[in-house]
Amino acid sequence: MKKNNFKRTSLAALVLTGSIFAVTGCGGSDDAPPPTTGTPPPTEPTGLVAFAPSGNLDADVTWTDYGVPYVKADNMESLGFGVGFAFAQDNLCILADQIVKFNSQRARFFGPDAVPGSGDSENLLTDFGFLTLGIRANAEAGFSQISEHAQALMTGYAAGYNKYINETALADMDPTCAGQPWVRDITPIDLMTYAQGVALLPGAANFTGPLFLAVPSNQSFVTSVDGQPVSLAFDPETVGIPDTNPTEAGSNGWAIGSELSASEKGMLIANPHFPHTGNQRFWQFGIEVPGHLKVVGGSLSGMPGIINIGFNENVAWTHTFSTASRFTIHRLTLDPNDASGTSYMLDGESVPMTTQTHEIQVATGAESSMTLRKTSYYSEFGPVIVIPNALPWGTDQTGQAVAYALHDANLPNYDLFDHWLGMNMASSIEEYKQTFVDYTGTVFNNAMAVDKNGQAFFTDGSSVPNIVPEALAAWGANPLYQALTQQAGLFIFPGDDSLYMPQGTVPFEQAPQLERTDFVQNSNDSFWLTNPAAPISGVSPLWGPVGNQQSLRSRMGQKMLTEGGSVDGRFTREDLVDRLIGNRNFLGEAVLADLMAQCEAQGATPVTMPDGSTVDITPACNALGLWDGRMNLDSQGAMMFREFAFEFNRNPQWQVPYDASQPTTTPNTLAANATVLQQLATAQQRITNAGLDPAASLGSVQFVERSLPDGTPSGQKLPWGGAHNVEGGFNVFRSNMGNDGTVLPRHRYPLLPGSDLSAAAGGYHITYGSSWMFAMEFTEDGPVADGLLTYSQSSNIGSDHYIDQTLLYSSEPQLRTLHFNNSDIEANAVTTLNLTGDSLN
């Protein structure tokens, strides 16, 4: 990109020093794209009242053991009211931060940089990025298009949240954000905006940098109000190809049907692997509108009274992160007759890009701010993006003048709330399936469900751009676009032919799906082997691969399903609990015996390394000799094997290679060679150089440690059992030291290269993994379940439920009883509260 020589105002040294007053980010438009139109409001379920009569909100909240709220109300608005209040009590700061983020107000409150004074300009990229994507405008346009029940839930939720912040003493709020100017009343449109942002998390939300860079070569990224270019310390070269799963979201899900259930009734394992801090925390609760709706489960932050993963009397459901692509990139051919580079060729005709100009307020000090302005560019495929050294706006590696546009199938997505609400109300698998016909609101998830009769069902419910078959065939045969796609790791399609224009989202009948009475499962590999007895194929390549080698975690799950349960091969609920938290790992079961044989053969002879040095691997071999093969608290040598697994993962040494005709059993058999011994030696060196003992028990080196409100370590390290993806665990945890989606302070330990081990931490600092998990079955007396929220209900350090479930698991991996029946809820009630208030309508 050419450098521009203009008079500039500098933001390089701006530092936020205190509370700031500034006005909200806003958007203006010149040549704005036409307003988005949506589907008519969904049909209302019969008899379920949406809004509170006369605007009088009334909800009863019962908190049971571990601080789990059960909210009962006679209408949906009051239900949302109770849930919003209870959530704010536990996790106020998370949602307050996210409302600021998706309303493009980060720079207003926190200045231009994520790290103050660093010049990273991250808050500018975030604010302008979401303005470019138009999520606030979409929320305003789409609110009237969702059902009255969804509108009522959000309206009530906002009222409950507001009631909490207006009627709670600052001393009783989370000290991380209590009294901050960015903790304010919210509106239903704020929640709708937040939901539109969440829908983009696996797609466009990761392109705020490329969206920011998308300006013609003779223009500045941002200007002052009077049009003067403003210089930034931000380095455009730091913007690379986005990671579309930056928090490494993953999960396991099993839906066990009548053939594999000891009771012949449906059973389910729910095991999402999500960050333990930040905007993707789950929260457990129950909801009831007598005679219409009764559900128990957990949801992501800010879900207004709807359960994401849970069960009702008839159906249980869970989800896992999908391999599908929710977006496509389109390569625009620029019009050679337009020197500005802002027109492109489509179907042989020149089409001018449209623009929108946005403004944000940026804090420059405790009592000062400035307005920044930016113009964004749009094609008919979507907004224009630039990724240095990959996706230019200008001449590319073929010598053509091009630009690139982003199309996200979730931009907008007005189905989220009504889809999940439909699941919550489903009374059978058929009704559950119908929600996928009616809506595309699960955004980025595989969905697994089972009903009480043992009908199990799988589909990938992701919003996938609907590229017509003729276009897919032409794209698949085009060497240029296959090479571009492979190089970028993103689906890149032509942008000069309307044939490639996505036609909405792929309809349900063309999505991967499978219904069985034995099982369906997923552990984040593609839909292909949902059940190896009935492989799925014949769908758009945008859903993910077919015939691919499975991850070790997927193979662990498939292995446990093949082994079956304790009652003539059928599973009991106790079996499911064991499979969920038994802390087995596939790689250890596959190679430990052979690895020990190589240790024995090597003896005390040092291993010669690639650089010519030698390493005595006796300590590693002795540690592995003590290992019980599990990843439990008292498993000695578990760290030694994990570090070997990290090395093995970089260069797998299998004797039998992968065979697509035997995907669950290949590759197999550890190779007996010098490379394997060098991998073991490297792992041993990493551990000993960190000052740790290869034979240490896992509980002495793997721990959870919370941050204090100022982001410093608490010093309380809780021993933690559990496996890791790298060794093929099922119940997995890891150190996620990246951005957790919030600006809330937290401490992070530096990790050693090539590992999750931290010498500074003295082991593995767990911040990610199994989160809201349960094993349940339907019985004659209703659903029965054991579960746990590993990081506990509340992120407020002053709460009694800040760390109680965490302590339970830390003492020994275990679940607790989940309450569904009202008699059980009442028997375990700790606190009850009748909440009343006025509607925001």
Secondary structure, 3 states (H helix, E strand, C coil): CCCCCCCCEECCCCCCCCCCCCCCCEEEEECCCCCCCCCCCCCCCCCCCCCCHHHEEEEEEEEEHHHCEEEEECCHHHHHHHHHHHHHHHHHHHHHHHHHHHCCCHHHHHCCCCCCCCCCCHHHHHHHHHHHHCHHHHHHHHHHHCCHHHHHHHHHHHHHHHHHHHHCCHHHCCCCCCCCCCCCCCCHHHHHHHHHHHHCCCCHHHHHHHHHHCCCCCCCCCECCCCCEEECCCCHHHCCCCCCCCCCCEEEEEEECCCCECCCCCEEEEEEEEECCCCCCEEEEEEEECCCEEEEEEEECCCCCCCCEEECCCEEEEEEECCCCCEEEEEEEECCCCCCCCEEEECCEEEECEEEEEEEEEEEECCEEEEEEEEEEEECCEEEECECCCECCEECCCCCEEEEEEEECCCCCCCHHHHHHHHHHCCCHHHHHHHHHHCCCCCCEEEEEEECCCCEEEEECCCCECCCHHHHHHHHCCHHHHHHHHHHCCCEEECCCHHHCCCCECCHHHCCEEEECCEEEECCCCHHHCCCCCCCCCCCHHHCCCCCCCCHHHHHHHHHHHHCECECEEECHHHHHHHHHCCCEHHHHHHHHHHHHHHHHHCCCCEECCCCCEECCHHHHHHHHHCCCCCCCCCECHHHHHHHHHHHHHCCCEEECCCCCCCCCCCEEECCCHHHHHHHHHHHHHHHHCCCCCCCEHHHCEEECCECCCCCECCCCEECCCECHHHCECCEEECCCCCCCCCCCCCCCCCCCCCCCECCCCEEECCEEECEEEEEEEECCEEEEEEEECCCCCCCCCCCCCCHHHHHHHHCCCCEEECCCHHHHHHCEEEEEEEEEECCC
